[in-house]
Amino acid sequence: MTLPVLLVLRAMLDEPAREMYGLEICKAADLPSGTIHPILARLEGWGWLESRWEDKPAGGKPRKRYYRFSPGGAERARAALEKARIPVPSPKLVTKPQLIPRTTGGA
């Protein structure tokens, strides 16, 4: 299982009973939508997630697709994270590396 898939699972496991739409998952996993949506489709195909379309968004906005764990999906996600044996912290706690300026001069 790839690291992006594990990050999506970890992001959704922060609140496993909550429905989340794609952009929320992108932000929580710190991954672009072009990465998230194929992962969500794959997880739904595996039966780990269920989805539904928003009924009627306000103000003529595009409909959102909401995702949640299927019955047993959260348990499978936890097992996958455990099996990977990779510490996958909550994406909210991941910090971006900082650039350290080079010093000029002597050796």
C-alpha positions in Angstrom: 0.0 0.0 0.0 1.4 3.4 -1.0 2.2 6.2 1.4 -0.5 8.5 -0.1 -3.1 5.8 0.4 -2.0 5.5 4.1 -2.1 9.3 4.5 -5.7 9.3 3.2 -6.7 6.5 5.5 -5.0 8.2 8.5 -6.7 11.5 7.7 -10.1 9.8 7.6 -9.4 7.9 10.8 -9.1 11.1 12.8 -12.9 11.1 12.8 -13.9 7.7 11.4 -17.7 8.2 11.7 -17.6 11.6 9.9 -18.4 12.2 6.2 -15.7 14.2 4.4 -15.7 15.7 0.9 -12.7 15.5 -1.4 -11.2 18.9 -0.6 -11.4 18.3 3.1 -9.5 15.0 2.6 -6.9 16.8 0.4 -6.2 19.3 3.2 -6.2 16.7 6.0 -3.8 14.4 4.1 -1.8 17.3 2.6 -2.1 15.8 -0.9 -3.4 17.3 -4.2 -6.9 16.4 -5.5 -5.3 14.7 -8.5 -3.8 12.2 -6.1 -6.8 12.0 -3.7 -9.6 11.2 -6.1 -8.1 8.1 -7.7 -7.3 6.8 -4.2 -10.9 7.5 -3.0 -12.2 5.6 -6.1 -9.9 2.7 -5.4 -10.9 2.5 -1.7 -14.6 2.7 -2.6 -14.0 -0.1 -5.2 -12.4 -2.2 -2.4 -15.5 -1.7 -0.3 -13.6 0.3 2.4 -15.5 3.6 1.7 -19.0 4.6 0.7 -19.9 7.9 -1.0 -22.8 10.0 -1.8 -23.4 13.2 -3.7 -24.6 16.4 -2.0 -28.3 16.9 -2.7 -28.6 20.6 -3.6 -25.8 23.0 -2.8 -26.6 26.5 -1.9 -25.9 29.4 -4.3 -25.5 27.3 -7.4 -22.2 25.8 -6.3 -21.1 22.4 -7.7 -22.2 19.4 -5.8 -19.7 17.8 -3.3 -19.1 14.1 -3.1 -19.0 12.9 0.5 -17.0 9.9 1.6 -17.2 7.8 4.8 -16.0 4.4 5.9 -18.2 1.5 5.0 -19.1 -1.0 7.8 -15.8 -2.6 8.6 -13.9 -0.1 6.5 -12.3 1.7 9.5 -11.2 -1.6 10.9 -9.5 -2.5 7.6 -7.9 0.9 7.5 -6.5 0.5 11.0 -5.2 -2.9 10.1 -3.5 -1.6 6.9 -1.8 1.2 8.9 -0.6 -1.4 11.5 0.6 -3.8 8.8 2.6 -1.0 7.0 4.5 -0.5 10.3 5.2 3.0 9.1 4.5 5.7 11.7 1.8 7.7 9.9 1.1 10.7 12.1 -2.0 12.8 11.7 -1.4 15.0 8.7 -2.3 18.0 10.8 0.8 17.4 12.9 3.2 16.9 10.0 5.5 19.9 9.5 7.1 20.9 6.2 10.9 20.8 6.2 12.5 24.3 6.5 15.2 25.4 4.2 18.4 26.3 5.9 20.5 29.0 4.1 24.0 28.0 3.2 26.8 29.9 4.6 29.4 31.2 2.3 33.1 31.3 2.7 35.8 29.1 4.3 36.1 25.4 4.4 
